[in-house]
């Protein structure tokens, strides 16, 4: 039992060191990506970047995809315009004069 505990305890620092080393890195596989070529979506052949069609199947080179827009994921939780029903806690549009869930009248019109 003691041998097992020493063995498990001894392995943990190595694992932590490796995990922390990888956490600070970008994707390590990106260094192998060839930017001078493109892969055909139809036949998966790697073609030189200068070609507009695939050498094997003549499928057109795919258009460059624009970088995805960065959206703050916390905006989904941002307070939106409107009012919260005091009865059922449903968030309602500011133009609603009563709650569609429980028919409670808007606090401002009461």
C-alpha positions as a Markdown table, in Angstrom:
| # | Residue | x | y | z |
|---|---|---|---|---|
| 1 | Unk | 0.0 | 0.0 | 0.0 |
| 2 | Unk | 2.8 | 2.5 | 0.8 |
| 3 | Unk | 4.5 | 1.6 | -2.4 |
| 4 | Unk | 1.4 | 2.5 | -4.3 |
| 5 | Unk | 0.9 | 5.8 | -2.4 |
| 6 | Unk | 4.5 | 6.8 | -3.1 |
| 7 | Unk | 4.1 | 5.9 | -6.7 |
| 8 | Unk | 0.9 | 8.0 | -7.2 |
| 9 | Unk | 2.2 | 10.9 | -5.2 |
| 10 | Unk | 5.4 | 10.9 | -7.2 |
| 11 | Unk | 3.6 | 11.0 | -10.5 |
| 12 | Unk | 1.5 | 14.0 | -9.8 |
| 13 | Unk | 4.1 | 16.8 | -10.0 |
| 14 | Unk | 5.2 | 15.5 | -13.4 |
| 15 | Unk | 1.6 | 15.7 | -14.7 |
| 16 | Unk | 1.1 | 19.2 | -13.2 |
| 17 | Unk | 4.3 | 20.4 | -14.9 |
| 18 | Unk | 3.3 | 19.0 | -18.3 |
| 19 | Unk | -0.2 | 20.5 | -17.9 |
| 20 | Unk | 1.0 | 23.9 | -17.0 |
| 21 | Unk | 3.6 | 23.8 | -19.8 |
| 22 | Unk | 0.8 | 23.0 | -22.4 |
| 23 | Unk | -1.6 | 25.6 | -20.9 |
| 24 | Unk | 0.8 | 28.5 | -21.9 |
| 25 | Unk | 1.2 | 27.2 | -25.5 |
| 26 | Unk | -0.9 | 27.8 | -28.5 |
| 27 | Unk | -2.0 | 24.7 | -30.4 |
| 28 | Unk | 1.3 | 22.8 | -30.9 |
| 29 | Unk | 0.1 | 21.2 | -34.1 |
| 30 | Unk | -0.2 | 24.6 | -35.9 |
| 31 | Unk | 3.6 | 24.6 | -36.5 |
| 32 | Unk | 3.0 | 21.7 | -39.0 |
| 33 | Unk | 0.3 | 23.5 | -41.0 |
| 34 | Unk | 1.4 | 24.3 | -44.5 |
| 35 | Unk | 0.3 | 27.8 | -45.5 |
| 36 | Unk | 1.6 | 27.4 | -49.0 |
| 37 | Unk | -1.1 | 25.0 | -50.0 |
| 38 | Unk | -4.8 | 24.3 | -49.7 |
| 39 | Unk | -6.8 | 21.1 | -49.3 |
| 40 | Unk | -9.5 | 20.2 | -51.8 |
| 41 | Unk | -12.9 | 19.7 | -50.1 |
| 42 | Unk | -13.9 | 17.1 | -52.6 |
| 43 | Unk | -10.9 | 14.8 | -52.9 |
| 44 | Unk | -8.7 | 16.0 | -50.0 |
| 45 | Unk | -5.7 | 16.5 | -52.3 |
| 46 | Unk | -3.2 | 19.1 | -51.1 |
| 47 | Unk | -2.8 | 21.7 | -53.8 |
| 48 | Unk | -0.3 | 24.6 | -54.2 |
| 49 | Unk | -1.8 | 27.9 | -53.0 |
| 50 | Unk | -1.3 | 29.5 | -56.5 |
| 51 | Unk | -3.8 | 27.1 | -58.1 |
| 52 | Unk | -7.5 | 28.1 | -58.4 |
| 53 | Unk | -8.6 | 24.5 | -59.1 |
| 54 | Unk | -7.7 | 21.2 | -57.7 |
| 55 | Unk | -5.1 | 19.3 | -59.8 |
| 56 | Unk | -7.0 | 16.0 | -59.5 |
| 57 | Unk | -10.7 | 16.8 | -59.7 |
| 58 | Unk | -10.7 | 20.4 | -60.8 |
| 59 | Unk | -12.9 | 21.5 | -57.9 |
| 60 | Unk | -12.6 | 25.3 | -57.3 |
| 61 | Unk | -10.4 | 26.5 | -54.5 |
| 62 | Unk | -12.6 | 27.4 | -51.5 |
| 63 | Unk | -12.9 | 31.1 | -50.7 |
| 64 | Unk | -11.0 | 32.4 | -47.8 |
| 65 | Unk | -13.1 | 32.4 | -44.7 |
| 66 | Unk | -13.2 | 35.7 | -42.9 |
| 67 | Unk | -12.1 | 35.7 | -39.3 |
| 68 | Unk | -15.0 | 35.1 | -37.0 |
| 69 | Unk | -16.2 | 38.2 | -35.2 |
| 70 | Unk | -15.4 | 38.1 | -31.5 |
| 71 | Unk | -18.5 | 38.4 | -29.5 |
| 72 | Unk | -18.4 | 38.8 | -25.7 |
| 73 | Unk | -20.2 | 35.8 | -24.4 |
| 74 | Unk | -21.2 | 37.7 | -21.3 |
| 75 | Unk | -23.5 | 40.0 | -23.4 |
| 76 | Unk | -26.1 | 37.2 | -23.3 |
| 77 | Unk | -26.5 | 38.0 | -19.6 |
| 78 | Unk | -26.5 | 41.7 | -19.9 |
| 79 | Unk | -29.6 | 43.5 | -18.7 |
| 80 | Unk | -31.9 | 44.2 | -21.6 |
| 81 | Unk | -34.5 | 46.9 | -21.9 |
| 82 | Unk | -37.9 | 45.9 | -20.5 |
| 83 | Unk | -39.4 | 45.0 | -17.2 |
| 84 | Unk | -39.5 | 42.0 | -14.9 |
| 85 | Unk | -42.8 | 40.7 | -13.7 |
| 86 | Unk | -43.1 | 40.8 | -9.9 |
| 87 | Unk | -45.4 | 37.8 | -9.9 |
| 88 | Unk | -43.6 | 35.2 | -12.2 |
| 89 | Unk | -40.2 | 36.9 | -12.7 |
| 90 | Unk | -40.5 | 36.7 | -16.5 |
| 91 | Unk | -38.5 | 39.3 | -18.3 |
| 92 | Unk | -40.9 | 41.2 | -20.6 |
| 93 | Unk | -40.4 | 43.6 | -23.5 |
| 94 | Unk | -40.8 | 47.3 | -22.6 |
| 95 | Unk | -43.7 | 47.7 | -25.0 |
| 96 | Unk | -45.8 | 45.0 | -23.2 |
| 97 | Unk | -48.5 | 46.4 | -21.0 |
| 98 | Unk | -49.0 | 43.0 | -19.2 |
| 99 | Unk | -47.0 | 39.9 | -18.6 |
| 100 | Unk | -47.9 | 37.3 | -21.3 |
| 101 | Unk | -47.3 | 34.4 | -18.9 |
| 102 | Unk | -49.5 | 35.5 | -15.9 |
| 103 | Unk | -51.3 | 38.6 | -17.1 |
| 104 | Unk | -49.9 | 40.8 | -14.4 |
| 105 | Unk | -50.1 | 44.4 | -15.4 |
| 106 | Unk | -46.9 | 46.4 | -16.0 |
| 107 | Unk | -45.7 | 48.1 | -12.8 |
| 108 | Unk | -45.5 | 51.5 | -14.5 |
| 109 | Unk | -49.2 | 51.3 | -15.6 |
| 110 | Unk | -50.6 | 50.1 | -12.3 |
